[in-house]
Amino acid sequence: MGYKIEHNTKVIDLPDFGQLPIGILRRARKVEESEQTWFILEELLSDRDLKILDTLPTSEFIQHMKAWTGGTSLGE
C-alpha cells in the first residue's frame, strides 16, 4: 500500500515501512542514528522526489516521518 506525501500538488510515494528492502536497513545500521532517516530516503527516492521533500517545512516532514514509520525509531 505504501505511504504518500503530498505537497504543493506533488506526490512522493514511499513503500510501506514494513516492506523496505532489508539491504537498505542492513546498510543503514552502519550509519549514525541521526543520519539513518536521510540514508534510507536517499536510497529509496529519485532526485525528483528528494527535491519535493526538500521543500517541506520541518514540522510537516516530522509528521510524515512519524506517520510513515509508525513512530518506530530507525535505530531500533
Helices and strands as residue ranges (DSSP letters): E 3-7, E 10-14, G 17-19, H 22-28, G 33-35, H 36-44, H 47-53, H 58-69
